[in-house]
Amino acid sequence: MALIPFKNGQLHYQWLPGNPVHKPLVLLHGFLEDSRMWDRLSLAWNTHGPVLMIDLPGHGQSDSFAAVHTMELMADAVDAVVQFCQLPSFHLLGHSMGGYVALAYAELHPEKLEQLGLFFSTPQADSPARQVMRDKAAELVQQNHNSFIRASIPQLFDTTMHEAFQPAIHCQINQSLEMSVEGIVAAIQGMKIRKDRTHILESGAISVGVFAGKLDTIIPFDSAEKWSLAKGVNYRYTSPSGHMGHITHQEGCIDEVQRWWLGA
């Protein structure tokens, strides 16, 4: 188990050394997930280069550090790990909330990024309606976080995939149930107040890859289609999946991320 000190606690990460001819691929999981979401995918990618997987604050084996885990605080946590691992530059890929953190990192440390990847994620901020939903979600978590998790995880999957992927859904539920109420609420509040960072894609200063799901109900595809036309986006992949394409359409995601990473 790899742990490093951060603020008043510890951060957990997994490091897979590999062929140094390619710059490392740093992976950030989404809300209610942890670095284990990348286990199968990272084994395939690791045959081509080094891979670093980080448990973001309040998730997995990383501690919680505040009542609100802003995307900037989480980006600071990412930087603490990459500094500890002595990675001067790397490719950064984030799933959903991990993409929000990756964008915050790009704003804080653009010089360290070879590329930025948004994996079923968005650069847009929460709408007012979405912010209200976040507050309601935080209340539900505080009332009964087990029920919240059991209801939330299946909603991340396209409904046509529920029967075929019941084992994967149950596995994710069980992993998410390991989280504390404090960690879940801190992430919800941090996502609620995150900034719109569409300008990072529009500036063209950082090369961006976008991996979108045609049936994604969390990050609507029609919206992703529009903002992914920004000048800085130089790689696009549309999966015939929902939000959890890395599970339901795993091989396609492995191949496309690999092309994006190694093709830079």
C-alpha positions in Angstrom: 0.0 0.0 0.0 1.5 3.3 -1.1 0.7 6.3 1.1 2.1 9.8 1.4 1.4 12.6 3.9 -0.8 15.4 2.8 -2.1 18.2 5.0 -3.4 16.5 8.2 -3.7 13.0 6.7 -2.6 10.7 4.0 -3.1 10.1 0.3 -3.1 6.6 -1.4 -1.9 5.9 -4.8 -0.9 3.0 -7.1 2.2 3.3 -9.3 2.9 0.9 -12.1 6.4 1.5 -13.6 6.7 0.8 -17.3 8.6 1.7 -20.5 10.0 5.1 -19.8 10.0 5.9 -23.5 6.5 7.2 -23.0 5.5 9.9 -20.5 3.4 8.5 -17.6 -0.4 8.3 -17.7 -1.9 9.7 -14.5 -5.5 8.5 -13.9 -8.2 10.2 -11.7 -11.4 8.4 -10.8 -14.8 9.8 -10.5 -17.3 10.5 -7.6 -18.0 7.4 -5.4 -15.1 5.6 -7.2 -11.5 5.1 -6.3 -8.3 4.0 -8.1 -9.6 0.5 -8.3 -11.8 1.6 -11.2 -8.7 1.5 -13.4 -7.4 -1.9 -12.4 -8.2 -3.8 -15.6 -7.6 -0.9 -17.9 -4.3 0.1 -16.3 -2.9 -3.4 -16.9 -3.4 -3.0 -20.6 -2.0 0.5 -20.7 1.0 -0.4 -18.5 2.4 -2.6 -21.2 3.2 0.7 -23.1 4.3 3.0 -20.3 4.2 4.0 -16.6 0.7 4.4 -15.0 -0.1 6.3 -11.8 -3.6 5.9 -10.2 -4.5 8.2 -7.3 -7.3 8.0 -4.7 -8.7 11.5 -4.5 -9.5 13.0 -1.0 -12.3 11.2 0.8 -12.2 8.3 -1.7 -10.6 4.9 -1.5 -7.8 4.8 1.0 -7.2 8.6 1.0 -8.3 10.6 4.0 -10.8 13.5 4.0 -9.3 16.9 4.7 -12.1 19.5 4.8 -15.9 19.9 4.9 -15.7 20.8 1.2 -13.2 19.2 -1.1 -12.9 21.8 -3.8 -11.6 20.8 -7.2 -8.5 22.9 -6.4 -7.9 21.1 -3.1 -8.1 17.8 -5.0 -5.8 19.1 -7.7 -3.3 20.0 -4.9 -3.5 16.4 -3.7 -2.8 15.2 -7.2 0.2 17.5 -7.4 1.5 16.2 -4.0 1.5 12.6 -5.4 3.1 13.5 -8.7 5.8 15.5 -7.0 6.4 12.6 -4.6 6.7 10.2 -7.6 9.0 12.7 -9.3 7.0 13.2 -12.5 8.0 16.5 -14.1 5.4 16.0 -16.9 2.7 13.5 -17.8 -0.6 12.8 -19.5 -3.6 13.4 -17.2 -7.0 11.6 -17.7 -10.0 12.0 -15.4 -13.3 10.2 -15.3 -16.3 12.4 -14.5 -15.4 14.2 -11.2 -11.8 13.2 -12.0 -12.1 15.3 -15.2 -13.2 18.3 -13.1 -10.1 17.8 -11.0 -7.9 17.4 -14.0 -9.2 20.7 -15.4 -8.4 22.4 -12.1 -4.9 20.9 -12.3 -4.5 22.2 -15.8 -5.4 25.7 -14.6 -2.9 25.5 -11.8 0.0 23.6 -13.5 -0.4 23.8 -17.2 3.4 23.4 -17.7 3.3 19.9 -16.3 0.7 18.5 -18.7 1.6 16.7 -22.0 -2.2 16.2 -22.6 -5.4 16.5 -20.7 -8.1 13.8 -21.1 -11.8 14.2 -20.2 -13.2 10.7 -19.8 -17.0 10.9 -19.7 -16.6 14.4 -18.1 -17.3 18.0 -18.8 -15.5 21.4 -18.5 -18.8 23.1 -17.7 -19.9 24.2 -14.2 -23.1 23.0 -12.5 -26.3 24.7 -13.6 -28.4 26.3 -10.8 -30.8 23.3 -11.1 -27.9 20.9 -10.8 -26.6 22.7 -7.7 -30.0 22.3 -6.1 -29.8 18.6 -6.8 -26.3 18.5 -5.2 -27.7 20.0 -2.0 -30.5 17.4 -2.0 -28.0 14.6 -2.6 -25.9 15.8 0.4 -29.0 15.8 2.6 -29.8 12.2 1.5 -26.2 11.1 2.2 -26.4 12.5 5.7 -29.7 10.8 6.3 -28.7 7.4 5.0 -25.6 7.1 2.9 -26.1 3.4 2.2 -29.4 4.0 0.5 -28.0 6.9 -1.4 -25.1 4.8 -2.8 -27.4 1.8 -3.6 -29.7 4.1 -5.5 -27.0 6.2 -7.2 -24.6 3.6 -8.7 -27.1 1.9 -11.0 -28.1 5.3 -12.4 -24.5 5.7 -13.7 -25.1 2.8 -16.1 -27.2 2.8 -19.3 -30.4 1.1 -18.3 -30.0 -1.4 -21.2 -26.9 -2.6 -19.5 -28.2 -3.2 -16.0 -29.0 -6.9 -16.4 -25.7 -7.8 -18.2 -23.6 -5.9 -15.7 -25.3 -6.7 -12.4 -22.0 -8.1 -11.0 -20.1 -4.9 -11.9 -22.8 -2.7 -10.5 -22.8 -4.7 -7.2 -19.0 -4.5 -7.0 -19.1 -0.8 -7.4 -21.8 -0.4 -4.8 -19.8 -2.4 -2.3 -16.6 -0.4 -3.0 -18.6 2.9 -2.7 -20.1 1.8 0.6 -16.6 1.9 2.1 -16.7 5.7 1.9 -17.5 7.9 4.8 -20.4 10.3 4.9 -17.9 13.2 5.3 -16.0 12.2 2.2 -19.1 11.9 0.1 -20.6 15.2 1.2 -17.3 17.0 0.8 -17.0 15.8 -2.8 -20.7 16.8 -3.6 -20.2 20.3 -2.2 -16.9 20.7 -4.1 -18.5 19.7 -7.4 -21.4 22.0 -6.8 -19.1 25.1 -6.6 -16.6 24.2 -9.3 -15.8 26.8 -11.9 -16.6 26.6 -15.6 -13.3 25.8 -17.3 -14.4 25.7 -20.9 -11.7 28.4 -21.6 -9.0 25.7 -21.1 -10.4 23.9 -24.1 -11.0 27.0 -26.1 -7.5 28.5 -25.6 -5.7 25.7 -27.3 -2.7 26.0 -24.9 -3.2 22.4 -23.8 -4.0 19.5 -26.0 -7.3 17.9 -24.9 -8.8 14.5 -25.6 -12.6 14.0 -25.1 -14.1 10.5 -24.5 -17.9 10.8 -24.5 -20.8 8.3 -24.2 -23.6 8.4 -26.7 -26.0 7.2 -24.0 -24.5 9.1 -21.1 -27.2 10.7 -18.9 -24.8 12.3 -16.5 -22.8 14.2 -19.1 -25.4 14.6 -22.0 -23.9 13.7 -25.3 -25.5 16.6 -27.2 -23.8 19.1 -24.9 -20.4 17.3 -25.2 -20.7 17.3 -29.0 -20.8 21.1 -28.9 -18.1 22.0 -26.4 -15.7 19.3 -27.8 -15.5 21.4 -31.0 -13.2 23.8 -29.1 -9.8 24.6 -30.6 -7.8 22.7 -28.0 -9.6 19.4 -28.5 -7.5 17.3 -30.9 -8.8 13.8 -30.1 -12.5 12.7 -29.9 -14.0 9.3 -29.2 -17.7 8.5 -29.0 -18.5 5.3 -27.1 -21.8 3.6 -27.7 -22.2 3.6 -23.9 -23.5 5.5 -20.9 -21.4 7.1 -18.2 -19.6 3.9 -17.3 -18.2 3.0 -20.7 -14.9 1.8 -19.1 -16.9 -1.1 -17.8 -19.6 -1.7 -20.4 -17.5 -1.1 -23.4 -14.1 -1.7 -21.9 -12.1 -2.8 -24.9 -13.1 0.3 -27.0 -12.1 2.6 -24.1 -8.7 0.8 -23.6 -7.9 1.1 -27.3 -9.0 4.7 -27.7 -7.2 6.0 -24.6 -4.1 4.1 -25.7 -4.2 5.8 -29.1 -4.7 9.2 -27.5 -1.9 8.7 -25.0 0.7 7.2 -27.3 -0.2 9.3 -30.3 0.8 12.6 -28.8 
